[in-house]
Amino acid sequence: MSNSYAVVIQGGGPVGLACAAWLLQKNAGLSLLLLDRNPADDQAMKAGDGRGIALSHGSKLLLDTIHAWPDHCPAIHQIHVSQVGRFGRALMTREELKQEALGHISRYTDIHVSLRKALRSIQKHAPHFEWQHDVGDSVLPFETDCLVHAEGGLFKDQDWTESGRDYEQAALVATVEVEKAIPHQAWERFTNEGPLALLPSHLGPNTLNLVWCATPHASQRRLDLNDTEFLNELQNAFGHRLGSFKAIANRRLYNLGLNYRKHVSEGHEVWIGNAAQTLHPVAGQGLNLGLRDAYLLAEKLAELFKANNQSLNRALNKIQTHSASEETIGAVQNALQEYAKSREIDRRATIGITDFLARVFTSPILPVQLSRGLALTVLQWMPPLKTALARQMMFGRR
């Protein structure tokens, strides 16, 4: 084992794993270290976070390049957006966008495990890749030309708050059985407390993933209700478009807020995924934005180190320590600055849209409620606007 690497990635979540896989796919000779807090065995991961996560069609195309697409990811063919008790609705369909799907839903644990398997497959052809598991707070000293922060984490568990806001909301997630689901349809209902989403599930056509956002107090109260009481409240909030709500399972809470770094690169360090921005789940964009971060960073770094061939030379010469040349330092810093600049538009647009929806669509002020109903109506009857918004959510901007 060396203590000197071209690239070190801190964080073995989906974004860190994806970044490592894309780097090695593009440059198999790269000297790369991945620091992963998780154990090497996937069994613990399979019993982990089972919440449903939205994956855009753009993310599917990216993950397919490393054969990391999870099994059992039901597709979303249409999305119905409306608000409770007020006029206005919008319906987005795959036919309008000429895509095979608008998105997909996977369990977080399935994404995590599929990326671990994909990286192990790529690892077989990457002789200078080290993957350290069960990494705690104390890490052995190392030197690197580029340090990638992909530690991620949930909003209130993060140890940094540079810019953003606490929405003073919590998301109650669960799986719910309904009487008559509409196949491949996702629902986004805006209430005065926050968005209520029902999404397809791998458990079958009549079981849906629920994401119900409200104040922490209201969410905790609903978490503590018995199943019958909870289903009655959910029925009243959502309505009867899906018939009756029959069963609820796996309820848990997550605090919601916005954190984002104004600058995602500094010197030879760079931040991606939830280490760069943590978003409200209203539009399901957090992981998708993180995967775009990882892919484009891997593209930039793989090109840089392949051109310089530094990692391969270092490995062949069995250099255990090194002092990076000024030329190397400058090349890495320039590459990271270029990467950061290339991500500005996509980050700004995605953060802005998500923040706007999270705040405006939860306002109890009557003029705002009427305005958002009008906005949904305009969106429905202006296909170019709807298409532009949907394409941002599906593919981001490059």
N, C-alpha and C positions, 0 to 999 in steps of 0.2 A: 504494500500500500504506500502511495505517495502522500506528500502533504502539499503538493503544488499542482494546480489545475488551471487549465485555460478558463473554465467556467465552473462556478459552484451555484447550485440552486438550493435555496433553503425553503423547504416545504414540499411534502409529499401528497398534497391534495390533488384534485383533478387538474388544476391549472399548472402546478409544478410538474406533475407527471407528463402532461401533454407537451409542455415546453421541452422537457428532456427527450421525449420520444421524437419530436419533430427535429430537434437539434441533431440527434444521432442518426436519424433517417437521412438527413441532408449532409452529414459529415460524420461517418462512422468512425473516423480516426480521432475524433475530438477527445481531449482529456477533460472529463466531466465528472463532478461529484454531486450526488443528490442526497441531501440530508432529510430523512423522513422520520417523523415521530412515531409512525405506525409500525407494528410488527411485520415481519416478513410473511407470516402466514395470512392468507386471505380469509380464513374462517372468522376471525374477529371482525373483519370489515363487513362480511356478509350479514352479520347480526347488528350492524351499526345503524346509521341514519337512514330511515326508510321513507322520508318525506318525498313527495313528488316534485321534480325539478323540470322546468320548461327548457327544452332544447330547440333552438331555431333550426330551420332547414339549412341555413348557412353553417351552423355548428355540425350538423350531420355530414355535410360535404367535407368539412375539415377533418372530422374524426375518422371518416371513411379512408382518408389517405394513410392512416396508420393502423387500419383495421381495428379500431377501438370503439366501434358503435355497439352499445349494449343490446342484449336481447330483450324482447318484450317491451318495446317502446311504442305504445299506441300513437298513431298519427292524429294530428288535428287538421281537419279539412275546412272547418269554418269556425269563426269566433263571433259570438253574439255579445254585444256591449250595450248596456242600458243602465238606467238609474232607478232606484226604488221610489215610487210615488210621484215621479215627474215624467214629462214627455221626453222624447228623444231616444233614438237607438241607432246602432250601426251594425251591419253584418259584413264581415270580411270572409271571402271564400277563396279556396285554392284556384278555382276556375278563373277568377278575376285576375290573379297574378300569374296564371299559367305555370303553376308549380305543382309537384306531386303532393305536397303537404305544406301547410303554414308553419308547422312545428311538430314537436313530439314531446311526450312526457315520459320521464324515466325516474326511477328511484335514485336518490343520491348515491346510495351504496352500490347500485348496479353500474353507474358511471365510473365510480371510484375503482371498482374491481376490474372492469373491462379495460381501463387505462393501465392498471398494474400489469395485467396479462399482456397487453400490447407492448409495453415497455420491456418486459422480460423477453419477449420474442425478438425485439430489436437488439437487446443486450447481447444476444448470442453472437452478433456480428460487430460488436463495439468493444474491442480489447482494452480500451483505456477508460472505460466507464466504471465508476464505483457507486454503489447504492447502499448507503448506510441506514439501517433500520433502528427503531427504538432509540432515536436520538433525543436526549433530554436537553436541559438548559445549558449544560456544560458540553461543549464541542471541542475536540482536539484542535489545536492551532493548525491553520492552513493558509496557504498563499494562493491567490487567484488573480487572473487578469480581469475577470468580470464576475460580480456577485449579483445574483438574481434573487430578489425577495418575493417568494410566493407563499408566505406563511398563511395568508388568508385569515380565516376566523370570522365569527359572527360579530355583529355591531357592538354590543356591550362587553364582549370579551376581548376586544382589541385594545392594545396598549398605546394607541396613537389616535389623536383626533385633531387633524390639521385644519380641515375645513368641512363644513356640512351642518347638519342639524339633527336633533333628536325629534322624531315625529310624534313622540309620546304615544306610540301605538305598539301593539303586539300582534303577531300573526298566530292564530290558532289553526294548526294544520291537523288533518285527520283523513280517513277514508270513510265515505258514506255510501250506503246502498240506496238506490232510488227505484221507483216503481217502473218508470218508462223513460229510460235515457235515450237521447238522440245520438246515434253512432258518430264518433269522430268530431263531436262538437264541444267546444269550450265556451264557458259562460263567464262573463265579467259583469257583476252587478255592483254599482256604486251606491253605497248607503251613506247617511250622514256621519257614520262612525268611521267608515273606510271601505275599501273594496272587498267584495266577496266573490271569490272565483271557484268555479267547479270545472275540473279538468279530467280528461280520460285517465284511466288507470290500467295497469297491467293485470289487475285482478279480475277483469271481465267487463262486458259492456254496461252492466247495470251498477257497477261500483265506480265511484268518481273520487278524485283527489279534491279535498276541500282546503281552501286557504281563506280564512275569515279574519280580516284586519279590523281592529277596534282599539279603544283605550286599554292600557294594561289592566285596569280594574275590571272593565267589562269582560275582557278576554279571560281573566282569571276566574271570574264568577261563572262564565260558561264552561270553563274547564272543570269546575267543581260540580256542575249539574249532573243529575243522573241522565241516562241515555234518553229516556222519554221526554224529560224537560228540555234537554238540548235539542232534540229533533223538532219539538214544537216551536222553539225559538227560530231555528233554522228555516222551518217551513214558512213562518210569518215573514222572515226577512227576505227570502228568495221568491216565494210564491209557488204556484202549482204547475209551472211549465213542464216539470219532470214528474208530475204526479206526486205521490206521497214519498216522504223520506222514511225509510224503513229501518235502517240500522246505522250506527256510528262506531268507529273503532280507531284506536291508535291516536288519541288526542294528545297534542303537545304544543308548547308555546315558544315563540321566538320574539325577542325584542327587535324593533325596527328603527332604523335611522340611516342617515346619509353620512358617510365619511369619504373624503377624496383628497388625494394629494395634488397640490397645485403643480408640482414638478415631479415627474415619475423617474427622472434620472438625475444622479448627482455623482460626479466623478466616474468611478468604475462600477457604481452600484445602480440597479434599476429595480422598480417595483411593478408587479403585474397582478392581475386578478383582484381579489379582495384585499390584497396588500396595497393596491393602488386606489381602489374605490369599492365601497360597499353600498349597495343600492336597496331601495324599497322594492319588494317583490311585485309591485302592481303590474308591471308589464313583463315580468319574467325575464329580465335582461342581464342579471348579475353574472351568471356563469357564462353566458354567451359572449358578453363583452370580455370576460377574462380569457376565454379560449382564443378570441381574436388577438388579444394582447400576446398570448403565448406563441401563437403561430407566427405573427409578424416579427416578434423578437427573435424567434428561432431562425427565421429566414434571414434576418440581418446578421446575427452572430455566426451562423453557419457559413455564410458567404465570407465574412471577415476572416475567420480562422482557417477556412479552407484556402483562401488566397495567401495568407501568411504561412500556412502549414506549421504553425507553432506547436500545436498540441502533439502532432505526430512526431516532430523532431524531438520534443522534450521527452516523450515516452521512449523513443528509440535510444536516446542518449542516457536514459535512466537518471535524469536530473531530478533530484529529490527536493532541492530548494532552488529558488532563482530570484533574481531581482529584475523585474520587468524593465525593459529599456524605455527610454522616453518616447521612442517611436511607437512601441506597443501601447503604452499608456495613452498617448494621443490618439491612436487609431481606435481604441476601445471607446474612449470618451466621445469621439466624433460619431462613432456608430450609434452609441446610446442616445446622443443628442438628436441624431437623425431619426432614430426610432421614436423618441418622445414627440418630436414634431409631427411625424407621420400619424400619430395616434390622437392628436389634439382634436380634430374635427369629430371623429367617431366618439371619443370620450365625452366631449362637450355636448354633442347632440343627444347621446344616450342618457347621460346624467341629467341633462335639462328636461327631456321628455318625461323621464321617470319622476323627477322631483315635482314637476308641474302637475302630473296626474295625481301624485300622492297628496298634494296640498289642495289643489283646486277641487278635486272630486270628493273631498271630504268636508268641504265648507258648509256650515249650516245657514249661511246668509242667503236669503231668498233671491236677490238679484244674481248671485253667483250660481245658484241652482238652476235658475231659468237660462242663464248664459250657457251653462254646460249642456243643457238639453238642446239648445239651439246649435251648439258646437257639434253634438252627435248627429243631429239632423243634417247639418251642412256636410259633415264627413260622409254620411250615407249617400248624399245626392251629388257629391263632387268626386267621382271616381279617381281622377288624377291625384287629388290630395290624399285620398284613402290609400291608393297604391304606393305613394311616396312614403307615407307613414309605415305601412306594412313592410316595405322593402328595407327601411331603416331597422325595424325590429328583427327582420330575418337575416340580413346580411351586414348591417352596419355600413360604415363608409370607409373607403381607403383613399 
